[in-house]
Amino acid sequence: MKIQPGVGYTFDSSSKGFTLDTSEQFPDNSQPYRHPFQIINARINAGGNVIYQVQSGIINNIVPLLDDYISSTTVLLDRVTAGVAAPPTAELVSGSYDVTTKTSYIALKSGPDATTNDFPSSDVTSARYPVVIGGNDPAVADTDTAGYIFLGTITVDNVTTPTTFTVSQNVTGSLWADRLKLGTTTAVYYYARI
Amino acid sequence: MGYIIGEYSYPATWRAIRTVVSNFNATPSAPTFGDHNAAYPASAAWIKTTAGNGLLRHTHNIGGPEIRFTQNTPPATDSLRLEYFYDPYPVDLLGRTVTTSTSSFTIIAGHFTGGAAAGTGGTTPVLTIGYFQNIT
């Protein structure tokens, strides 16, 4: 009798006979689950800075931008370009961290359209269009033109020469948001996960 | 295709079904609306809650609770009518005080059912009404 190895099983042979191992008969070929706005593939690049990607998601059916450090341009999170990482990759520099907490706050910044008042702006060329940024302010204040929600954080051991980092996720899905402004008070922004 | 939730024109999300109170007799000032966005200017024409996010729940597609305060002088025959307030607000507001620039009086059930006398000497606009106040 001759035994050939196949998919999902292996075998060992000895002078006493054969041992068949079928523990991998149903190998898991599925991709890891990734939710919208998940911070993924954080790592330290050749320049010594932390880089990360953000899984694409939507806020009010709009796909936000991310500052792609490879092309030095802001690109949509769902950008797909042959030969380039998808989703796009952002970089954190020393100024991206709060020096006390050594943490960068990965925030989704969105503002109302200056002409139509729709929130958020759907004009991708506008500074009010939703964009994911790595900020150094743990208590960044909303304004009439921009609201912030922290998608997650990246904490490093050293803000100038990081060697280790920790990723924490706050938002675990796409968002639906509203903006309200009453009188002279600063506009307030409300978010719900969808 | 159904309505897209959260758009200004139809109620769906919490923003679209919540509103401030309009002071019908005060000099109107136009709010700014956009999908998922509402901005009410500082004005006697708009009244917000003093707690929470300033808004009331309502069931109208467009519009919301409003107060109509009229004054005829002389003699003073002020009248107050509170419209489109839905549960639990009418019960909540009974017995609460309305303050105008020159007087104050108490809300009674009749104010919700066609209007009722509102005391003497009142002038528009209403400044506070129960736990509501003008948007400043």
Interface residues (C-beta under 8 A of the other chain):
Chain A: N60 N61 P112 D113 T116 N117 D118 F119 P120 W176 A177 D178 R179 L180 K181 L182 G183 T184 A187 V188 Y190 A192
Chain B: I4 I5 G6 T13 W14 R15 V20 T32 F33 G34 D35 H36 N37 A38 A39 Y40 P41 A42 S43 W46 K48 N53 G54 L55 I135 T136
